[in-house]
Amino acid sequence: MRYLSIGGERVSVIGLGAWQFGAREWNWNEASRAEALRIVERALELGVNLIDTAEIYGWGRSEEILGEALSGRREKAWLASKVFPILPLPGRLRAAARASLGRLKTDRLDLYQLHFDNPVVPLSIQMRGLGKLQTDGLIRHVGVSNYSLKRWKKAEEALGGPVAANQVEYHLLKRNAEVMLEWARANGRLVIAYSPLAQGLLSGRYSAENVPADVRRFNPFFSRKKISRAARVLDALRDIGARHGATRAQVALAWVIRGGNVAAIPGAKTVRQLEENAAAADLTLSADETARLDDASARFVLPD
Ligand SMILES: NC(=O)c1ccc[n+]([C@@H]2O[C@H](COP(=O)([O-])OP(=O)(O)OC[C@H]3O[C@@H](n4cnc5c(N)ncnc54)[C@H](OP(=O)(O)O)[C@@H]3O)[C@@H](O)[C@H]2O)c1
């Protein structure tokens, strides 16, 4: 595993996203629970320490499952959760953080993120609440999610200190996040790439005729038109993977974490997927391979 240093702490470049745990929209059923526990155990064994959840995932079930999975091994994880900021006033933030800590069976979060940008409540108020949680030791680092670079910087001004991470969608088919990579690198901040496999599309398993019957039915990347436009990217992933004895998913992850302060948090349904994803940390793409992926992805992202 490779690690980044954030505020002096080691964070794995490949993490584990835990939205799948306990979430109906991912067809969760109780039979998946044992596998979820094994996924977390194996992740920690492989040095994956960045584990991401949110109070909203499975309405708290994801945090509860992680709390169970991390029992006795909490110190091995760099644990991140998120608050759904409908009314992110300091009192609500504190209550939400306490509830998350309770479900996760821990006394501190390594990263606590505002799940999206609430432009109605002033950042000064939101950050006052998070700053107090930090001072009181409930959370180590403040983070945001789905923020623009401009708002990330404003959040820092309001906090009067580093907002350690911004969690944003970033993968070969969506590259808006790249505008913040240089700033993050220069300032020791972390970009956490969510949906780094475009929710599994980049694994090459799916087609217009075979869209999974879950939350992905509502994902525009799984529309007939976009799946067919992604063919060039999928071909490049296959060809490059063949050279390395790697899967498409592994090459897609290696591309996301190829430079700078980016960690990817793929979700996993099985231990095998988790192991495959973790191994992508050690896959280095050549300049030519990166250029081919850049080109294929640019042609997808920019309309013809
Ligand atoms: N902050 C936010 O607003 C936000 C939004 C979305 C997600 N997230 C976070 O980011 C995490 C990851 O995003 P995501 O779950 O949306 O998408 P993702 O990581 O791109 O895709 C996950 C799905 O891809 C498939 N997969 C995973 N590893 C694979 C492998 N090695 N080979 C083949 N298929 C594989 C699995 O589904 P199948 O096996 O069923 O195909 C898995 O459920 C979430 O768990 C969550 O923590 C945050």
The ligand as an ORCA input file, in Angstrom:
! r2SCAN-3c Opt
* xyz 0 1
  N     -19.595     12.312     -1.009
  C     -20.509     11.878     -1.836
  O     -21.448     12.601     -2.219
  C     -20.405     10.464     -2.330
  C     -21.204     10.022     -3.407
  C     -21.032      8.706     -3.851
  C     -20.127      7.859     -3.223
  N     -19.393      8.315     -2.153
  C     -18.398      7.437     -1.465
  O     -17.540      6.847     -2.443
  C     -17.576      5.432     -2.312
  C     -17.381      4.798     -3.675
  O     -18.287      5.311     -4.637
  P     -19.425      4.417     -5.314
  O     -19.726      3.285     -4.454
  O     -20.505      5.370     -5.690
  O     -18.765      3.943     -6.695
  P     -17.493      3.067     -7.107
  O     -16.573      2.904     -5.993
  O     -16.989      3.674     -8.362
  O     -18.179      1.674     -7.504
  C     -18.454      0.704     -6.545
  C     -19.067     -0.513     -7.202
  O     -18.210     -0.981     -8.254
  C     -18.169     -2.410     -8.244
  N     -16.761     -2.776     -8.010
  C     -15.960     -2.404     -6.970
  N     -14.731     -2.914     -7.096
  C     -14.737     -3.628     -8.246
  C     -13.771     -4.401     -8.911
  N     -12.523     -4.524     -8.444
  N     -14.120     -5.005    -10.076
  C     -15.358     -4.882    -10.576
  N     -16.333     -4.159     -9.985
  C     -16.016     -3.548     -8.831
  C     -19.086     -2.890     -7.143
  O     -20.414     -3.089     -7.640
  P     -20.915     -4.381     -8.481
  O     -20.034     -5.532     -8.118
  O     -22.326     -4.563     -8.050
  O     -20.813     -3.963     -9.927
  C     -19.150     -1.684     -6.227
  O     -20.354     -1.637     -5.502
  C     -18.928      5.143     -1.648
  O     -18.943      3.879     -1.012
  C     -19.022      6.292     -0.678
  O     -18.235      6.022      0.467
  C     -19.507      9.599     -1.724
*
